[in-house]
Amino acid sequence: MNMQFTKDMAPPSAKWMGMDIIEHDPSKMYSKVSFEPNKDMINFGGVIQGGFLTAMMDDTMGFNAFICLGMKMTMASIDLHTHFMKAVPLGPITIEAWVTRAGKSVVFLEAKLHGEDGELAARATSSSKLRPFVGLQYDIGEKSDD
């Protein structure tokens, strides 16, 4: 399959969270993306709920691995560990992700999340089972209900 990734191919979850690709370097197995969280992601404390931050890192790590592995494999999470360093207020978020090791059936991933202030706010690691990519499993032409 010889396919070029486009922003329109991002999963609905990534689009809803405002994901945008800033940089990608396949030689370093690295990607940097931004997210524009919305007010529906705020918790009682007035900051972004940690599950959404974890989802952003998960989407970033999955995107990075998908592109770095030549868009031939998809990932199914085996585990996902998140460490929070500080609260993240509503505002732009930047995440960097790396493939730390890719085997024949499992890939190991890492991500670092920075809030608008640029400080490290969270870090995640994950291992995922590799599965052959059979094509997008959703209609990329659909519009979300904003």
N, C-alpha and C positions, 0 to 999 in steps of 0.2 A: 504494500500500500504506500503510494507516494503522495503524501498529503501535506499541505502547509497549514499550520495552526493559525486561526484568526480569532479575534476577540469575540466574534459572534458565536464561536464554538464553546465558550466558557459555560459551565453548568449553571442552571438557574440559581443555585445557592450562591455561587460566586458573584453572579450579576446582581443579586439582591443585596449582597454585602458591599457592592461597589468596587469589585476587584478590577485593577488595571495593571497591565504589564509595564514595568519601568525598564528592566534590563534582563537579558538572558545571555549566558555564556556557556554553551554546551561543552566546551573544552575544560571548563572548571566545574561542570555539573552544578551550575549555580543559576538562580533566578532571583530577581528583586521585583516585588509587586507592591502596589498601594491599595488600600481599601478606604472607602468613604462610608463609615458606619452611619446608620440612621437612628433617629430618636427612639425607635421601637426596641433598640438593643440595650437601653439604659436600665440598670437595676435600681433597687430602693436607695442605694448609696449615691446615686447620681453619676455613676461611671458605667462603662460598658461591661455587661455581664460576662464573666469568664468563659462560659460555654461558647459565646460568639467569638471571642478572641481565639479560643482553641480551634473552632471551625475555620477561621481565617487562616491559621497556620496549617491546618490539615489540607485545606484547598490549595494553599501555596505549595506545600510539599508534594502533593499529588500532581499538580500542574507541572512542577519542575521535573519530577521523575518521568512523567509521560513524555515531555518534550526531550529530555536528555536521553531517554531510551529509544529515541527514534520514532515515537508515536506508534509503536508496535505492541506495547503492553499497557494494560491498565493495572491499577493497584486496588487491593482489598485490604483494608487495615487489619493487622494482627493485634497490634497494640499502639497506644498513643499516650505519651506522658507529657504533661504540661507543668512547668514551674513558673509561678507568677512572682515577679519582683516588686511590682508596684501597680497601683490602680491606673486605668487608662480612661481619661475623660473623653467625651464626644469630640471628635476631630479626626483629621487624616491619620492613617496608620500605614507604616511601612514594614514589610516583612521580607527577610532574606531567607532563602532556602537552599540546601545542598543535598545532593545524593552522597552519602558518606561511604556507601558500599553497595554494589549491585551484584547479586549472584544470579544463578539460573532460575531460581524460583522465589527468592525473597530479596527485597531492596530495603536498605536502611537509610533513613532520612533525618534531617535536622532543620529547624527553623528558629529565627530570632525575630521578635516583634518589637517595634519601636513606636511610641506614640508621637504626637505632634512635637513634643519637646526634644525628640531625638534620643532620649535615654532608653536603655534596654528595659522593657516592661515584662516580657515573658519569653520563655524558651520552650521548644517542644522537640521531642524525638519520637520517631515512629519506625516500626517495621511493617512491611506490607507484602502480601502474597502477590506475585506477578501472575497475570492472566492475559492470554492473547486478546488484543484489541479487535473487536468485530465490527466496529463502527459506533457512532454516537447512538446512545440509547434513549434519546429524547429528540423532539422536533426543534431544531435551532431556529426555525422560522416563527415560532410562537412568540407572542408578546406577553410580558408579565402583566398582572393586574395591579398596577401601581396605584 
